[in-house]
Amino acid sequence: MTLFKKFRTKMARIKLFFSDVKPILLSHHPNCEHFSNHVYHIKHYNLCIGCFTFYPVLIITFVLITIFLKLNITTLLWLFYLSFLFFLPLILNILGLTKYKFLKIFSKVSIGIGTAFQVVFIIYFPYFNVIMKIFFLLDINMVVGVIAYIRGNHIKKDCLECEFKGDWNACPGMKPITEKLYEHGFKSKKSNVA
């Protein structure tokens, strides 16, 4: 098999995988009523509140700061210190209070602003060399990863409290997706042989 054919085969598999998970690709949550407060419902699409609030707010805040603020050392230090105030709503995530849609959106907006403040500080602070900037940006990425981990645990908890007890092979919101993943070899059924 030529290199080009191998590449086309891999790309076809990737396309097939994304086709299989398409129903949850933008929502990142099972398609059921238990998670209706975790997503924005726009026409036929469910969009994850976390991602579709946090990332746009981060980008818009970053752009507005770089356009409208004079990024001298004093301003950058103020942005750095103020960013921690915007991270306080993380407590809402930890306490599980983001099950309320308004608090979830508020939390994601606040964390997005705080993250943008930190990113601007890291990128424009003149006393950081390139390696330090990369290191600090990776640190921010780890914090975002921790938030995603907390969210994942809440999803697991919600699924275990459901009548299907997190069994995505039986859950009506996930069964069509898992069946396609089995059919196309992305997931394999565990054997019950003792």
Secondary structure, DSSP 8 states (H G I E B T S, - for coil): --HHHHHHHHHHHHHHHHHHTHHHHTT-S-SSGGGGGGEEEETTEEEEHHHHHHHHHHHHHHHHHHHHS---HHHHHHHHHHHHHHTTTHHHHHTTGGGSHHHHHHHHHHHHHHHHHHHHHHHH-TT--HHHHHHHHHHHHHHHHHHHHHHHHHHHHHHHHSTTTT-TTT-TTTHHHHHHHHHTTSS-------
